[in-house]
Amino acid sequence: MAASQKLSHLLQLADQGPALRAALAEEVAELLTNWPADYPDSMRGACEALLAKAAHDVDPTTRARLRVQLYSSPELAARVLPRESTTPSLIETARQGGDVAGVLAGVLGVDNKMAAQILDDETGAALAVACKGASLDRATFSTIALLVRPGRDRVHAYAVLDAFETVPTSEATRVLRGWRESQAAA
């Protein structure tokens, strides 16, 4: 499809209203990550703006899928999908003994059952993978790991905290993407 036709098609999708925002966002993200050589670079800015607008209107789960889709281009993801800071609410929920699994599920883009399984892992490896895959920092991981299971002895707590350092970011992202995709397929 010619560049002008593609842009026209995307703009028509945008005019269809909120019902098609997720499809629009995913289609534009796919276009931006696999930019055709024969498309003008000047069109790229319009597509980025369109993706940013569409991403603003979609639910957190769709935004999480878009981040995974844009993983190969972190600069683009940072421009069109600025992160809302979920870390304070996640940590505050853990401090208050609230529904950490529910908040974590929203941050990760998985369901509550999967988030609960991640939190139930005694080794901390699943939480380390989830945090690294979602680009949460070590401080957030450590705080959640210690607050969710405060009764650990010191040796076990240190072993859990060390799990974060042993997980490669690329592997964590791949595993988190797999968790999301398996849930989407179910």
N, C-alpha and C positions, 0 to 999 in steps of 0.2 A: 504494500500500500504506500502510495506517495506520502511524503511528509505532511503536505498541506491537508490531504484527505485524512490522515491519521489524527492530526490536531483537531480537525473539524469533528471527527468521530468522538474524540475524547471530550470536547466541549459540549457536544450533544448529550453525552452520558451525564455530564455535570449538571445539565439543565433538567435531568429527569427527577431530581430531588434526592432526599436522604436515603431512599430505599436502595439506590444503586451506588452509594458512596463507597462501600467496601470493595465492590467489583471495580469501580473506577480507580480507587487507590491502588489496588493490586495490579491492575493493567498498566497504570502509569509507572509504578515501581519497576515492573518487569521491563518496560520500555527504557527507563533510565539506566537500569543495570546492564542492559544489552543494547546500547544505543547503536542503531544502524549507521554505518559509515556514510551512507548517502543522505542522511538527515542533517540539516544545517544546525550548527552549534547554537545559533540564535533562538531556535525553538526549544532548546534545553531549559532555558530559564522559565519559559511559559509552562513547561511540563513540571518543573520543580515547584512552581507556585501553585499549580493545579493539585499536585500531590500534597503539598502542605495544607491547602484548604480542605481537601477531601479527608486527610488524616485527622484533622481537627474535629471533623464531624462523625468519626467512627468510634466504636466502643473500644475499651482498653485491650480486649483480646485481639481485635483486628490490628490495632497499633503494634501490639507485640509481634504478630505475624509479619507485619511490614518491616519491623526492625530486623527480624531474622532474614527476610527476603533481601534487605539492603545491607546485610552483614559484609558483603564484599566491598562495600563503599561506605566506610564509617563517616567520612566527611559529609557525604550526601545525607546519610541518616541523621547526622547532627543538625544539618540545616533544615530539613523538612519534617523531622520528628523530634523536636526538642523534648527532653524528658521532663515530666512533671516529677518533682521530688517525692517519691513514695517512701524513701528511707525513713523520714521522721515518723510517718504514720505507722510503718511496720515496726519500728523500734518502740514507739509509744504503746502500740497495741500489746507487744510482748511485755513491756514493763507493767502494764495494767492487768496482765493475765487475761487479755481478751482473745478474740478469735484470730490468732496468728495465721492459722491455715487459710482462712478466708482472705485476709489481706495479702498473704504470700501468693495465693492463687491468682489474684488480680495482677500482682507485679510480674509474675512469671507467664501469665497467659495460659494457665492450666486450670483444671477444675479443683474443687475443694478436696476431693478424695485423693488426688495425686499430690496436692500440697501437704496433706496430712501424712501421706506415706513418706514424703521427703523429710518432714520434721520428725517422724518416728524412727528414722534410721539412726541406730545407736552410734555408728562410726562417725557420723557427720559428713561422710563422703557425698551423699546425695544432696545435702544442703550446700556443700561446697560447690558441687557441680552446678546446682541451680543458681546460686549467687553469682558465680563467675560467668555462667552462660547468660545471665540477665544484666551483666555489667554492674553488679553491686560490689562495693569495695569490701576489703577484708574487715574493716571495723564493723560494718553492718553484719557481715557473716558472723563474726565473733560475738557480737552483742546478742544476736538471735540465738546462736548455738548455746550460749551460756544462760540466757533467760528462759529458753524453752525447757531446758533440763538442768535446773539449778543444783540438783543433788549429786552430780558427778563428783567422784573424788578427783583430786588435783592431777594425778597422772593421766586419768582418762580424759579429763578436760583439755589438757595440753595435747594429747593425741588427736582429739577432735579438732582443735584449733589448727594443728599442723596440716590437717587434710586440705585446707584451702591452698596452701603453697604447692602441694603435689599435683594439683589438677591443672593441666594445660588449658588455656582459654579457648583454643580452637576446639578441643575435645569437649569442653563444657558446653560450648555453643551448639555443637553437633548433637550432643545428647539431649539438651533442652529442646532443640528443634524436633528431634525424634519423639520426645514426650508429647509435644504439642500436636504433631502430625498423627500420632497414634490415637489421640483423643478426638481429633477432627474426623478421623476415619470411622470411629466407633459410633 
